[in-house]
Amino acid sequence: MESLRELYKVGNGPSSSHTMGPARAAKVFMNRYKEAASFEAILYGSLAATGEGHLTDYIIIKTMEPKPVKITWKPEDFRPFHPNAMKFIAYDENEKELGSWTVYSIGGGSIIEEGQARDEVPTIYPHSSMNEVLEVCRKNNWTLSDYVYQYEPDIKEYLGEILKIMRETLMNGLVAEGTLPGKLNYPRRAKNFYEQAKANKGELSILIYSYALAVSEQNACGDVVVTAPTCGASGVIPGVLFALQEEEGYTDEQLIDALAVAGLVGNLIKTNASISGAEVGCQGEVGSACSMAAAAVAFLKGASNLHCEYAAEIGLEHHLGMTCDPVYGYVQVPCIERNAVAAKRAYDAAKYAMLTDGYHTITLDQVMQTMKETGLDLMAKYRETAQGGLAKHFAEC
């Protein structure tokens, strides 16, 4: 598995696949052809279908400034390797092609070139299944955070920065008012929810909702967020962790360890299944975030490794089959509410797991495999194309 630096990334929303990934690819290509006079970016499949609502064209043009960029949309052209495909072409002053590059945005801001195998990325962690991780931890008497620090000893400082940025985004979201950009005129609710949480001390649910909404609303307007594991699911983990810190007094050091545990779960899902809504639906984004957050909550509360794994399994299992159907392609409806509800569900999953002896029938490894197969079986219109589900029926009305 890769470094947690490849899971927790910092960038502008609203979508890690549709803004962070393309921006990263555009920068790489531009540096390869510094002599180019102009560029063209051809967007395929899901990247084209919801690219306008996700600001894909905007971020590519902005990244490649001041040179002109032509955006070509091909939403009907789904490439077999991954639905989020793009091709960059460089031209000279006479509009003669200098070179091209096909690349895929595979989720969480990560990109892979045409023909590159996913297992070619540098690995940090020697194990690729939760069962292997649990066995190593059992033999060495490690917690799940110990496992992370054993194989990536320099990651704690980075996670501290990640926690700081998550908090800054959350605080910005709690004071923002008005509506989010786009023709939905979607109202911000985080500030109002937070005021209700303060008026109803002890109502943890409202606090979790308000914090998750704050981050998700900032993401929807293109603010800086942390992929956890994606921009579209960025509100889940900070929503529940910061609410628990406020209510139960956990330190930043404890939250950093919890982020390590959540990151381990996210890394396993990314390795064995997918965190891309365009590839497996929203189960890969909000479902993965819920699984990560559930493990983190259980860890914070002192649960055993087995209980943490059970919490993560519950969080992912009960999002199986969730479609990705953003209305008008914006990361607003149903995405924002889903973050808030999933944050609370993560808390509930951890509490449920901790009421048991830790032993359970279905493992996280089995659910990850099921999620991948389920996602690939979903019709394309339910995988971040805005052509089915809520996106279709809202548009029809």
Secondary structure, 3 states (H helix, E strand, C coil): CCCHHHCCCEEECCCHHHHHHHHHHHHHHHHHCCCCCEEEEEEEHHHHHCCCCCCHHHHHHHHCCCCCEEEEEECCCCCCCCCCEEEEEEECCCCCEEEEEEEEEEECCEEEECCCCHHHCCCCCCCCCHHHHHHHHHHHCCCHHHHHHHHCCCHHHHHHHHHHHHHHHHHHHHHCCCECCCCCCCECCHHHHHHHHHHCCCCHHHHHHHHHHHHHHHHHCCCEEECCCCCCCCCHHHHHHHHHHHHHCCCHHHHHHHHHHHHHHHHHHHHHCCCCHHHHCHHHCHHHHHHHHHHHHHHHCCCCHHHHHHHHHHHHHCCCCCCECCHHHCCCCCHHHHHHHHHHHHHHHHHHHHCCCCCCCCCHHHHHHHHHHHHHHCCHHHECCCCCHHHHHHHHC
